[in-house]
Amino acid sequence: MRYGFGSTRYRVDAHCLTRYSVSVYCKVISASYTGCMRASSHSNGSATELLLLGLLADERMHGYELKRRIDTTFGALMTMSWGSLYPALAKLERRGLIRSEVGGASMAQIDSRKLSGALAAELALLQRGDQPALGRRNRKVYAITTTGEEELLQLLRRLAIDDDRTFWVALAFSARLSETERLGLFEQRVSIVKERVDVLRKLSASSVGLRHVKDGLEYRLDAELQWIERELKDLREQHTLSR
């Protein structure tokens, strides 16, 4: 019999599982639930894009502040090094989803020919998306564009939330969705979590250690399910009152 969650499916024999298959399967569920499994490049890129656009939709920020906000607010879900942050920002800027300014002037308005050799070199670093070096008053500041606002909304509506990291990032910016769309977000998550619980309960642990893993994961999934169902109840009541 086949059970699965998200876009990946697994073969499970609920009555007779070898120690190896139980171990592997528990690792898969654990990694997916905790967000530690390496996501595909597509899902990882989508979560990063959603995160950066969502933060910049709230306010303009320079790279240092963006990284600090990611580390302090989303550090439990994902981290981003300087080497990942600036290329990601540069990619969004090339697509017209964000814009950058230095000292209040658009990058396109700065003529490097009018700068001294040292400042021209600093500007070249900034234009490549490297870490700002012109000083506090002239740091590169990023802001979302109208196109970026539209893309953020589309990402929230279309991203597959079977990837845990994407779900939690999407939830952080879900206030931009309508009540009906937020309901849909939680309802999708309920289906995903219930499917994971169903799969987990059909496993038989072949050792004390695996039983601890199974029990711990089941407890965490049950807790998430209870929380989501409470949120859904509140959202449905609010939706009814707003009609």
Secondary structure, 3 states (H helix, E strand, C coil): CEEEECCEEEECCCCCCCHHHHHHHHHHHHHHHHCCCCCCHHHHHHHHHHHHHHHHHHCCEEHHHHHHHHHHHHCCCCCCCHHHHHHHHHHHHHCCCEEEEECCEEHHHCCHHHCCHHHHHHHHHHHCCCCCCCCHHHCEEEEECHHHHHHHHHHHHHCCCCCHHHHHHHHHCHHHCCHHHHHHHHHHHHHHHHHHHHHHHCCCCCCHHHHHHHHHHHHHHHHHHHHHHHHHHHHHHHHHHHC
